[in-house]
Amino acid sequence: MKPLTKMSFILSAMFLTLLCGVARADDTASGRKGDNSVPPFILEDANGNKYDLSAMKGECVLLLFGPNNLKNENEKWAQAFKDLYGKRADIKVFMIADMRGIPFFITTDFIKEQIRKEQPVFPLLLDWKQKVNILYGIDLGTLGIVAIGPDGKIVLRHKSSGFDPSELKLVLAALESALPLAQSKGN
């Protein structure tokens, strides 16, 4: 039997690394893209208030995911939903901030203070390690809208690169047909 040459060893190691990487990527994404089950989470806002999604079963919940670099676009989506659903007790809306891209030298206390000053439209939940973004299949650097029905199942997943009024109309149409409880209760 021939001993492995340096080049064949390197190629073998690269091949194994590639195989492991593909398997790991499949494991991470498995069940989430087409699955409508709701991954539970508990996140805090800038004031330290904890929000537990599993405690909201029986209610319609709208999650607006957004990275820091698309903050203005996420706020436009949030304002549009506030205009439509802000006074409705049957729909809860939360913004989830992907905080992973914040430079290491900026303290969490400083970030929280800035958020408190800005007073977001809806509670802004801080996903420091992007765990919730990953659980819900939100790609890094994109906006995501996830609607959860009163039965605790995901009824809408929408990805966006920015706010567009025509896109809002499509999302609203999908929401109104997917959330019959919310539709029937009026403003």
Rosetta blueprint (number, residue, H / E / L):
1 M L
2 K L
3 P L
4 L L
5 T L
6 K H
7 M H
8 S H
9 F H
10 I H
11 L H
12 S H
13 A H
14 M H
15 F H
16 L H
17 T H
18 L H
19 L H
20 C H
21 G H
22 V H
23 A H
24 R H
25 A H
26 D H
27 D H
28 T H
29 A H
30 S L
31 G L
32 R L
33 K L
34 G L
35 D L
36 N L
37 S E
38 V L
39 P L
40 P L
41 F L
42 I E
43 L E
44 E E
45 D L
46 A L
47 N L
48 G L
49 N L
50 K E
51 Y E
52 D E
53 L H
54 S H
55 A H
56 M H
57 K L
58 G L
59 E L
60 C E
61 V E
62 L E
63 L E
64 L E
65 F E
66 G E
67 P E
68 N H
69 N H
70 L H
71 K H
72 N H
73 E H
74 N H
75 E H
76 K H
77 W H
78 A H
79 Q H
80 A H
81 F H
82 K H
83 D H
84 L H
85 Y H
86 G L
87 K L
88 R L
89 A L
90 D L
91 I E
92 K E
93 V E
94 F E
95 M E
96 I E
97 A E
98 D E
99 M L
100 R L
101 G L
102 I L
103 P L
104 F L
105 F L
106 I L
107 T L
108 T H
109 D H
110 F H
111 I H
112 K H
113 E H
114 Q H
115 I H
116 R H
117 K H
118 E H
119 Q L
120 P L
121 V L
122 F L
123 P L
124 L E
125 L E
126 L E
127 D E
128 W L
129 K L
130 Q L
131 K H
132 V H
133 N H
134 I H
135 L H
136 Y L
137 G L
138 I L
139 D L
140 L L
141 G L
142 T L
143 L E
144 G E
145 I E
146 V E
147 A E
148 I E
149 G L
150 P L
151 D L
152 G L
153 K E
154 I E
155 V E
156 L E
157 R E
158 H E
159 K E
160 S E
161 S L
162 G L
163 F L
164 D L
165 P H
166 S H
167 E H
168 L H
169 K H
170 L H
171 V H
172 L H
173 A H
174 A H
175 L H
176 E H
177 S H
178 A H
179 L L
180 P H
181 L H
182 A H
183 Q H
184 S H
185 K L
186 G L
187 N L
